[in-house]
């Protein structure tokens, strides 16, 4: 979409899908079957907009920012998406009371079916208002590109769709780092989505699980932007940064998994240890996203940024979907799910160790511009 329609048209199209999807979920229909179809339709439209939002950051940074600002711009644009997910961890438990008695909020005494329904509808109306405001802002002012290209790469010609996919599928180095990104991030996305279920057997409430998810994402955003700024100052260090982050993720996920096996490892199982291990895991993995994006683009340049990031995002969603599919059959015991985390992080670490990095886009900006 970015490559064909341009940034402005793509953003307007994406935000309009979000507005329409959020609006369908708010239609006050008394028939439950019709309401269910409207909600599913709204979720489908919102899902169609998701890949564009996730993949916009590298294209945006290349189009608008100079080479010594690109990694930082990619980090800010990509990680701000995660702040919405962080807010969801809080909005759910704090606004909508839990029906299963795991919430410690004063609101729980009123948590009958009608009250929960009203609270859910309030959240849906608030989401509709926010996406409508964003669409209005983009419609009022959102140019496709700056008056002058900020770099040689921003003004250069890119490959066509057909040649781009052929280049990606035939590039073994790209496939290596694509798997190194997709496997741990896909597993982590599926795992964090059911974090409250995973922590329930160790007597952690829904609210505490929400706070764990919130701080892990916020920490990942802060560390990710800091790492990206470091990558802008000292160029050619993307692989080294990823090795550090994935090593930390492997250690944190192993710590969490062993802590949950109290009958075997006898490690102290406290709220502090669960908070620390989960938050560290989220920080290490979430902060790796913009670094991965920049390394993808550098490796396969001049393939358009949107195509490159679209492929790896699709792969990540595939691994998340496969994991959640198995969860539907093995949902009574979660130790296998927890072990998927350190296994995926370790595999990603090994793939990055074997990866030979190159910086084709940076070379063009530095050498040709000189």
C-alpha positions as CSV (number, residue, x, y, z in Angstrom):
1,X,0.0,0.0,0.0
2,X,2.8,2.5,0.9
3,X,4.6,1.7,-2.3
4,X,1.6,2.1,-4.6
5,X,-0.7,4.6,-2.8
6,X,1.8,6.7,-0.9
7,X,1.9,7.4,2.9
8,X,-1.1,9.8,3.2
9,X,-3.6,7.7,1.2
10,X,-2.5,4.5,3.0
11,X,-2.8,6.1,6.5
12,X,-6.3,7.5,5.6
13,X,-7.4,4.2,4.3
14,X,-6.1,2.4,7.4
15,X,-7.6,4.8,9.9
16,X,-11.0,4.8,8.0
17,X,-11.1,1.0,8.4
18,X,-10.4,1.4,12.1
19,X,-13.2,4.0,12.4
20,X,-15.6,1.7,10.6
21,X,-14.6,-1.3,12.6
22,X,-14.9,0.5,15.9
23,X,-18.3,1.9,14.8
24,X,-19.7,-1.5,13.9
25,X,-18.9,-2.7,17.4
26,X,-20.9,0.2,18.9
27,X,-24.2,-0.3,17.0
28,X,-26.9,-0.7,19.6
29,X,-28.7,-3.8,18.3
30,X,-30.8,-5.8,20.7
31,X,-30.6,-9.0,18.7
32,X,-27.6,-10.9,20.0
33,X,-26.9,-12.8,16.8
34,X,-26.8,-9.6,14.8
35,X,-24.7,-7.9,17.4
36,X,-22.2,-10.8,17.3
37,X,-21.9,-10.5,13.6
38,X,-21.4,-6.7,13.8
39,X,-18.7,-7.2,16.4
40,X,-16.9,-9.9,14.4
41,X,-17.1,-7.6,11.3
42,X,-15.7,-4.7,13.2
43,X,-12.8,-6.9,14.5
44,X,-12.1,-8.1,10.9
45,X,-11.9,-4.5,9.6
46,X,-9.6,-3.5,12.5
47,X,-7.5,-6.6,11.8
48,X,-7.1,-5.5,8.2
49,X,-5.7,-2.2,9.3
50,X,-3.3,-3.8,11.8
51,X,-0.5,-4.9,9.4
52,X,-0.3,-1.5,7.8
53,X,0.1,0.2,11.2
54,X,2.8,-2.3,12.3
55,X,4.8,-2.0,9.1
56,X,4.6,1.8,8.6
57,X,7.5,2.7,10.9
58,X,10.5,1.9,8.7
59,X,8.9,3.4,5.6
60,X,8.0,6.6,7.6
61,X,11.6,6.9,9.0
62,X,13.2,6.5,5.6
63,X,10.9,9.0,4.0
64,X,11.1,11.7,6.6
65,X,14.4,11.3,8.5
66,X,18.1,11.5,7.9
67,X,20.4,8.4,8.3
68,X,21.4,9.4,11.8
69,X,17.8,9.6,13.0
70,X,16.2,6.7,11.2
71,X,16.6,4.0,13.9
72,X,15.2,6.4,16.6
73,X,12.2,7.3,14.4
74,X,11.5,3.7,13.6
75,X,11.6,2.9,17.4
76,X,9.2,5.7,18.3
77,X,6.8,4.9,15.5
78,X,6.7,1.2,16.0
79,X,6.8,1.0,19.8
80,X,4.1,3.6,20.3
81,X,1.8,0.9,18.9
82,X,2.7,-1.2,21.9
83,X,1.6,1.5,24.3
84,X,-2.0,0.8,23.1
85,X,-1.5,-2.8,24.1
86,X,-0.1,-1.7,27.4
87,X,-3.2,0.4,28.0
88,X,-5.4,-2.6,27.2
89,X,-3.7,-4.5,30.1
90,X,-5.0,-1.8,32.4
91,X,-8.3,-0.9,30.9
92,X,-9.7,-4.4,31.0
93,X,-9.1,-5.1,34.7
94,X,-9.7,-1.6,35.9
95,X,-12.8,-0.6,33.9
96,X,-14.5,-4.0,33.4
97,X,-14.9,-6.0,36.6
98,X,-13.9,-9.6,36.5
99,X,-16.8,-12.2,36.4
100,X,-14.7,-15.0,37.9
101,X,-14.0,-13.5,41.3
102,X,-10.3,-12.9,40.8
103,X,-10.5,-9.1,41.0
104,X,-9.9,-7.2,44.2
105,X,-11.6,-4.0,43.1
106,X,-14.4,-2.3,45.0
107,X,-16.3,-2.4,41.8
108,X,-16.7,-6.2,42.1
109,X,-19.7,-6.0,44.4
110,X,-21.7,-4.6,41.4
111,X,-20.4,-7.0,38.8
112,X,-23.6,-8.5,37.6
113,X,-24.2,-9.2,33.9
114,X,-25.8,-5.9,33.1
115,X,-23.1,-3.9,34.8
116,X,-20.3,-5.7,33.0
117,X,-22.2,-5.2,29.7
118,X,-22.4,-1.5,30.3
119,X,-18.7,-1.3,31.2
120,X,-17.7,-3.1,28.0
121,X,-19.9,-0.8,25.9
122,X,-18.2,2.2,27.6
123,X,-14.8,0.9,26.5
124,X,-16.1,0.3,22.9
125,X,-17.5,3.9,22.7
126,X,-14.2,5.3,24.0
127,X,-12.2,3.4,21.4
128,X,-14.5,4.6,18.7
129,X,-14.0,8.2,19.8
130,X,-10.2,7.9,19.9
131,X,-9.9,6.3,16.4
132,X,-12.3,9.0,15.0
133,X,-10.1,11.7,16.4
134,X,-7.0,10.1,14.9
135,X,-8.7,9.8,11.5
136,X,-9.8,13.5,11.7
137,X,-6.3,14.6,12.5
138,X,-4.8,12.6,9.6
139,X,-7.5,13.9,7.2
140,X,-6.7,17.5,8.2
141,X,-2.9,17.2,7.8
142,X,-0.8,14.3,6.9
143,X,1.5,14.8,3.9
144,X,3.0,11.8,2.1
145,X,6.6,13.1,2.0
146,X,8.7,16.2,2.9
147,X,9.4,18.8,0.3
148,X,13.0,17.5,-0.1
149,X,14.3,13.9,0.4
150,X,16.3,13.7,3.7
151,X,18.7,11.1,2.2
152,X,19.8,9.4,-1.0
153,X,17.9,6.3,0.0
154,X,14.7,8.2,0.4
155,X,14.9,9.4,-3.2
156,X,16.1,6.2,-4.7
157,X,14.1,3.8,-6.9
158,X,12.8,0.6,-5.3
159,X,12.1,-2.8,-6.7
160,X,8.7,-3.8,-7.9
161,X,6.4,-6.1,-5.9
162,X,7.3,-9.2,-8.0
163,X,11.0,-8.6,-7.9
164,X,10.8,-7.8,-4.2
165,X,9.2,-11.1,-3.2
166,X,11.6,-13.0,-5.4
167,X,14.5,-11.2,-3.7
168,X,13.2,-11.9,-0.2
169,X,12.4,-15.6,-0.8
170,X,15.8,-16.2,-2.4
171,X,17.8,-14.3,0.3
172,X,18.9,-16.9,2.8
173,X,20.3,-14.2,5.2
174,X,16.9,-12.5,5.3
175,X,15.1,-15.7,6.0
176,X,17.4,-16.3,8.9
177,X,16.7,-13.0,10.6
178,X,13.0,-13.2,9.6
179,X,12.7,-16.5,11.6
180,X,14.8,-15.0,14.4
181,X,12.2,-12.2,14.7
182,X,9.0,-14.1,14.0
183,X,9.5,-17.1,16.3
184,X,10.1,-15.4,19.6
185,X,7.9,-12.4,19.0
186,X,5.0,-14.6,17.8
187,X,5.4,-16.9,20.8
188,X,5.6,-14.0,23.2
189,X,2.5,-12.3,21.6
190,X,0.5,-15.5,22.1
191,X,1.9,-16.0,25.6
192,X,1.2,-12.4,26.8
193,X,-2.3,-12.6,25.4
194,X,-3.2,-15.3,27.9
195,X,-0.9,-14.1,30.7
196,X,-3.7,-13.9,33.2
197,X,-4.6,-17.6,32.6
198,X,-0.9,-18.6,32.9
199,X,-0.5,-16.8,36.2
200,X,-3.8,-17.9,37.7
201,X,-2.4,-21.3,38.9
202,X,0.3,-19.5,40.9
203,X,-2.3,-17.3,42.6
204,X,-1.7,-14.1,40.6
205,X,-4.9,-12.0,40.1
206,X,-6.1,-10.6,36.8
207,X,-5.2,-7.1,38.0
208,X,-1.6,-8.1,38.9
209,X,-1.3,-9.9,35.5
210,X,-2.5,-6.7,33.8
211,X,0.1,-4.6,35.7
212,X,2.9,-7.1,34.7
213,X,1.9,-6.8,31.0
214,X,1.7,-3.0,31.3
215,X,5.1,-2.4,32.8
216,X,6.8,-4.9,30.5
217,X,5.5,-3.1,27.4
218,X,6.3,0.4,28.8
219,X,9.8,-0.8,29.8
220,X,10.2,-2.2,26.3
221,X,9.3,1.1,24.7
222,X,11.7,3.1,26.9
223,X,14.6,0.6,26.4
224,X,13.8,0.2,22.7
225,X,14.0,3.9,22.0
226,X,17.2,4.2,24.0
227,X,18.8,1.3,22.0
228,X,17.7,2.8,18.7
229,X,19.2,6.1,19.7
230,X,22.5,4.2,20.5
231,X,22.3,2.5,17.1
232,X,22.0,6.0,15.4
233,X,25.1,7.3,17.2
234,X,27.2,4.2,16.6
235,X,26.2,2.8,13.2
236,X,26.8,-0.8,12.2
237,X,25.9,-2.3,15.7
238,X,22.5,-3.7,15.1
239,X,23.6,-7.3,15.3
240,X,25.4,-6.7,18.6
241,X,22.4,-4.9,20.1
242,X,20.1,-7.9,19.1
243,X,22.6,-10.4,20.7
244,X,22.4,-8.5,24.0
245,X,18.6,-8.2,23.9
246,X,18.0,-11.8,23.0
247,X,20.5,-13.1,25.6
248,X,18.6,-11.1,28.2
249,X,15.2,-12.5,26.9
250,X,16.5,-16.1,27.1
251,X,17.7,-15.7,30.7
252,X,14.5,-13.9,31.8
253,X,12.2,-16.4,30.2
254,X,14.2,-19.3,31.6
255,X,14.0,-17.7,35.1
256,X,10.2,-17.3,34.8
257,X,9.7,-20.9,33.6
258,X,11.8,-22.4,36.3
259,X,10.1,-20.3,38.9
260,X,6.7,-21.6,38.0
261,X,8.0,-25.2,38.4
262,X,8.1,-24.9,42.2
263,X,7.7,-28.6,42.8
264,X,10.8,-29.3,40.8
265,X,13.2,-26.3,41.1
266,X,12.1,-25.0,44.6
267,X,12.9,-21.5,43.4
268,X,11.2,-18.7,45.4
269,X,7.8,-18.0,43.9
270,X,6.8,-14.5,45.0
271,X,5.0,-11.6,43.4
272,X,8.4,-9.8,43.1
273,X,10.1,-12.6,41.2
274,X,7.1,-13.0,38.8
275,X,6.9,-9.3,38.2
276,X,10.7,-9.0,37.6
277,X,11.1,-12.0,35.3
278,X,8.0,-11.1,33.2
279,X,8.8,-7.5,32.9
280,X,12.4,-8.1,32.0
281,X,11.2,-10.6,29.3
282,X,8.8,-8.0,27.9
283,X,11.5,-5.3,27.9
284,X,14.1,-7.4,26.1
285,X,11.7,-8.7,23.4
286,X,9.6,-5.5,22.8
287,X,12.7,-3.4,22.6
288,X,14.2,-5.6,19.9
289,X,11.4,-4.9,17.4
290,X,12.7,-1.6,15.9
291,X,16.3,-3.0,15.8
292,X,15.0,-6.0,13.8
293,X,13.1,-3.7,11.5
294,X,16.1,-1.6,10.7
295,X,18.2,-4.7,10.1
296,X,15.6,-6.2,7.8
297,X,15.6,-3.0,5.6
298,X,19.4,-2.8,5.6
299,X,19.8,-6.4,4.6
300,X,17.4,-6.5,1.6
301,X,17.6,-2.9,0.3
302,X,16.3,-1.8,-2.3
303,X,13.2,-3.9,-1.5
304,X,10.5,-1.5,-0.2
305,X,10.3,-1.3,3.6
306,X,6.6,-2.0,3.7
307,X,6.9,-5.3,1.8
308,X,9.9,-6.4,4.0
309,X,8.2,-5.7,7.3
310,X,4.9,-7.1,6.0
311,X,6.4,-10.5,5.3
312,X,8.0,-10.8,8.8
313,X,4.9,-9.5,10.5
314,X,2.9,-12.2,8.7
315,X,5.4,-14.9,9.8
316,X,5.1,-13.7,13.4
317,X,1.3,-13.9,13.3
318,X,1.6,-17.4,11.8
319,X,3.7,-18.6,14.7
320,X,1.4,-16.9,17.2
321,X,-1.6,-18.5,15.5
322,X,0.0,-22.0,15.6
323,X,0.8,-21.7,19.3
324,X,-2.8,-20.5,20.2
325,X,-4.2,-23.4,18.0
326,X,-2.3,-25.9,20.2
327,X,-3.5,-24.0,23.3
328,X,-7.1,-24.9,22.4
329,X,-6.2,-28.6,22.9
330,X,-3.7,-28.3,25.8
331,X,-5.3,-25.6,28.0
332,X,-5.4,-27.3,31.3
333,X,-1.7,-27.2,32.0
334,X,0.7,-24.4,30.9
335,X,4.2,-25.6,31.6
336,X,4.7,-26.6,27.9
337,X,3.6,-23.1,26.9
338,X,6.1,-21.5,29.3
339,X,8.9,-23.6,27.9
340,X,8.2,-22.4,24.4
341,X,9.4,-19.0,25.5
342,X,13.1,-19.8,26.4
343,X,13.2,-22.3,23.5
344,X,12.2,-19.6,20.9
345,X,14.5,-17.0,22.4
346,X,17.5,-19.4,22.4
347,X,16.7,-20.4,18.8
348,X,16.5,-16.7,17.8
349,X,19.8,-16.0,19.5
350,X,21.6,-18.8,17.6
351,X,20.2,-17.6,14.3
352,X,21.5,-14.0,15.0
353,X,24.9,-15.4,16.0
354,X,25.2,-17.2,12.6
355,X,23.8,-14.1,10.7
356,X,26.3,-12.1,8.6
357,X,25.1,-8.5,8.7
358,X,25.4,-5.9,5.9
359,X,24.3,-2.3,5.6
360,X,23.4,-1.7,2.0
361,X,21.1,1.3,2.6
362,X,23.5,3.0,5.0
363,X,26.4,2.5,2.5
364,X,24.4,4.2,-0.2
365,X,23.6,7.2,2.0
366,X,27.2,7.6,3.3
367,X,29.2,6.8,0.2
368,X,27.0,8.2,-2.6
369,X,26.1,11.4,-0.7
370,X,29.8,12.1,-0.2
